[in-house]
Amino acid sequence: MKKRSFTLIELLVVIAIIAILAGMLLPALNQARNKARDINCLNNIKQLALGTIQYTDANNGIIPPHTSGGNPVDATWLGLIAPYVGINQSTESNCNSWLTKNSNGTYQPISKLMLCPARGAASGTKNELLLDNYGINFNMTYQDAEHSNTIKRLRRPSERCLLGDNSRITSSYNFPILEGKSDLSTRHFNNAGSNIGYCDGHASPLRKNDLPDGQHIYFWGRYAPGNYGE
């Protein structure tokens, strides 16, 4: 019996059906991928918040300074808390053991835990990684431990921002910090929100429209009584 082969029209119909199915599946796949990034970042934020709290437990309650002061790219809070989030720091890493240098001259964090998965690139210049990654609440820390605050002084730590998605695209100083709503990235939840880690160690997302801002907001700790401790 002679085997029947596909005609050109039948082949084109099959290709068209496959193209239609692919077009229907791609949005769903992209949505699932973005959702996975949102969840991965939220987990990173939670681990970094818990690591920061463990750092305070080992350092008289003091929150890690956001930078060494002299050279902000050489020492940051990310490097200080690395041992408290299970990251092994090698002698090959620099910038206070939180970045490694690639062969092409770019840098990347020593762990994916220190990199927001929604950034779009795993590597970059030092300043890019400092300003567009994760930042600590500037109102809760300083350039040295003497002037940093203590978490244990807070009456409502579950309401105080400790760290979160950072996007300080333009800045006169390159610190991995958050000074207010404008510094928070909204690259999550279809570019509508940020992931926030709080001073009690929990993490949760916040939509852009729900992000608090202002001069007397407990969320940030700006100008609160008792040196931000209330």
Secondary structure, 3 states (H helix, E strand, C coil): CCCCCCCHHHHHHHHHHHHHHHHHHHHHHHHHHHHHHHHHHHHHHHHHHHHHHHHHHHCCCECCCCECCCCCCCCEHHHHHHHHHCCCCCCCCECCCCEEECCCCCEEECCHHHCCCCCCCCCECHHHHHHCCEEEEHHHCCCCHHHCCEHHHCCCHHHCEEEEEECCCCCCCCCCEECCHHHECCCECCCCEEEEEECCCCEEEEEHHHCCCCCCCCCCCCCCCCCCCC
